[in-house]
Amino acid sequence: FDAIRTTLDYAPYTIDMIYAKTEENATNLRDDRSLAGVNVAYDWASYNGLTEGYFFYEQGTDDEQASEEDEDNIWVIGARAQMDPNDKWTLGAEGAFQGGKDASGSTNREAWAGIANAEYRFLNDYNAKLGLKFAYLSGNDDSADSDTNAWDPMFEDQTPAEIINILFANTNMMYTNLSGSMMPREDITLGLNWTWAKLAENIESLTVPTASSQIVGNSYSIDRDETTIGNEIDAYACYDYTEDVQIKLTGGWFIPGDFFASANDDMAYSLRAGINVDF
């Protein structure tokens, strides 16, 4: 995005402010989208602790005939805290609430999300560690409600799993993620992630086709009475070829849950390779 960022360092406080043009559309200012926000961080004097609070607002409209009161917008307010009670453990939690108007510009948004995470480090020669995370992203709980409770992922920078994030938007979901990694050599990292995911709200009352659901542009046969999305295992190997060049290979295996009907309950898999070069 075209953006302006200002950072104010008032140790132990750090204030980040941004303004970005997220969509520069063709007609006039009315069809543009803009994002503004502030993040305030406080570094603790002990336990390697950090507390953050933030507020972001995205403004825009998809309907040039809409009034200013009906234009779609979204705002999010949240807080995060993290600490190391000792050398081996890191504990953290984050919560956020969203308000504003949905894409139609006529429905109020009331959504929230929460994350709790922990990491354990073995402090051995292989830099081995284990992680556990639980996340909840709200979804619509009543199709007759005048409000929308579906969490808007906005500009997400995290994902529950490789394939799950392709099939589903990061909303109306709760998932548990167990991860582990180790370094058999100082330039190689091996990792394994297991994710169990389910819908936060049953979609039975929502307006979707009886036998299938549109997921990222594709139709899948589903059971509307079920909420278990499935399990996914992701494995990766990362090689630090030099300080500036990193090669990574990632494989994912998704085992569909009861949410998918028999026509679409076969295992899915993916394999991805990439090279990252820092200049």
Secondary structure, 3 states (H helix, E strand, C coil): CEEEEEEEEECCEEEEEEEEEEECCCCCHHHCEEEEEEEEEEECCCCCCEEEEEEEEEEECCCCCCCHHHCCEEEEEEEEEEECCCCCEEEEEEEEEEEEECCCCCCEECEEEEEEEEEEECCCCCCCEEEEEEEEECCCCCCCCCEECCCCCCCCCCCCCCCHHHHCCCCCEEEEEEEEEEEEECCEEEEEEEEEEEECCCCCCCCCCCCEEEECCEEEEECCCCCEEEEEEEEEEEEECCCCEEEEEEEEEEEECCCECHHHCCCEEEEEEEEEECC
